Amino acid sequence: LAVGRISQDPSLDLGHRLDYVVLQEECETSRALVRFTDFGKLSSAFIGPLNPGFCEVATLLGENWNKAIFSWTCINYKLDSTIHHPTFARTLPSPTRVLFTIMKYFNWAHVGIIASNEDIWMDTANKLASALRNQGLPVGIVTSMRKGEKGIEDTWNEIKEVDGIRIILLCMHSVLIGGEEQATLLRKALEMGLADGRYVFVPYDTLLYSLPYQNNSFNIFDNDSKLQEAYDAVLTITLESGERTFYDAFREAKESGEITRDLEATQVSPLFGTIYDAMYFMAMAIDSAQRKGVRISGANIAEHTKNFSFPGFSHRIETDNCGKGLSNYVVLDTNGRGNQLFPTHLLEMSSDSVKSLSWTIHFPSGAPPKPDSSCWFDPDVLCTGG
């Protein structure tokens, strides 16, 4: 869809015909990397990788091949250095920056991370922990979900033993788009009395796409009162929808005949929109380099990602004069019952500020977890004692 629209976009002058090849990424990090190296000669630029576990190696290979890498999943903060990594560009704001800004707003510094036990999610959890620690935040535990009911109970008991945790990041597929593991984990937390408001659970993967929350019901809650109750302890952070949601945009593309697959919008992961936007982002960078008359190379394409503003799949994509993404995020909450999510806070990336909206957060115990000292969020102050 993206390649078709790019080739018909009169405002873009790419000087080349764009085509794509899908690199089927293996689930195991080591094997995924081997597949990636095979594509070095086939492609002029890369959208990905999906697994943050080999972002650094992929970026180094990209530099060696002089091919740009456009990524929304890479978490390593070191990749943001254009001096050291000239061929790397982010198509979304850094997930760590989004989390840090929200955590600072609520003064929740102490973090625990639970990952699904596949390579891709374990690597995500470890990279996320290292990026948050680099910001000075105390990450108390990084663990993976064990198998079976007893295993999940053990996972929660391990979390319970760590003092002071306020926020628990869940690195796995969101229950809202069919993540069964997350549903099981949350139901168990409820059963063990851990969804009582002492922790705030935050799904990680919804940071990577725009979850359709406006006028949308999540049927997963309909016949599952336990999950509904457990989800009351969850805050969902996602890209703000524009005038239309991902589902609206998908239905429009279907009605216009551009998408011919017989799929309902609700059967498609909203990550579709993120990948589409990344393709367009790359095309905009090539167009910008072309107009300035520079040679099309990996470093030159990655360099020309500044001051963008273009319509993405379902919302506007913008970057500042350093190439940093300016897409806004929303914090969503349920009202403790029902099957809808409501926006409670808006995160404006242009100013790194959080604004409260008309809906207030419904905490299970009526109050948020205790705030941590603000010294954790001040780079010039050393936290001592408590």
HELIX and SHEET records of a PDB file:
HELIX    1   1 ALA A    2  SER A    7  1                                   6    
HELIX    2   2 THR A   29  ASP A   38  1                                  10    
HELIX    3   3 PRO A   52  PHE A   54  5                                   3    
HELIX    4   4 CYS A   55  TRP A   65  1                                  11    
HELIX    5   5 TYR A   77  ASP A   80  5                                   4    
HELIX    6   6 PRO A   95  PHE A  106  1                                  12    
HELIX    7   7 ASP A  119  ASN A  134  1                                  16    
HELIX    8   8 GLY A  148  LYS A  160  1                                  13    
HELIX    9   9 VAL A  175  ILE A  177  5                                   3    
HELIX   10  10 GLU A  180  GLU A  191  1                                  12    
HELIX   11  11 ASP A  205  LEU A  208  5                                   4    
HELIX   12  12 ASN A  219  PHE A  221  5                                   3    
HELIX   13  13 SER A  225  ALA A  230  1                                   6    
HELIX   14  14 TYR A  231  ALA A  233  5                                   3    
HELIX   15  15 PHE A  246  GLU A  255  1                                  10    
HELIX   16  16 ALA A  265  GLN A  267  5                                   3    
HELIX   17  17 LEU A  271  ARG A  291  1                                  21    
HELIX   18  18 GLY A  298  GLU A  303  1                                   6    
HELIX   19  19 SER A  374  PHE A  377  5                                   4    
SHEET    1   A 3 ALA A  45  ILE A  47  0                                        
SHEET    2   A 3 ALA A  68  SER A  71  1                                        
SHEET    3   A 3 PHE A  88  ARG A  90  1                                        
SHEET    1   B 4 VAL A 139  SER A 144  0                                        
SHEET    2   B 4 VAL A 111  ALA A 115  1                                        
SHEET    3   B 4 ILE A 167  CYS A 171  1                                        
SHEET    4   B 4 VAL A 200  PRO A 203  1                                        
SHEET    1   C 4 THR A 236  LEU A 239  0                                        
SHEET    2   C 4 TYR A 329  ASP A 333 -1                                        
SHEET    3   C 4 PHE A 342  GLU A 348 -1                                        
SHEET    4   C 4 SER A 353  SER A 356 -1                                        
SHEET    1   D 2 SER A 309  PRO A 311  0                                        
SHEET    2   D 2 ARG A 316  GLU A 318 -1                                        
END                                                                             
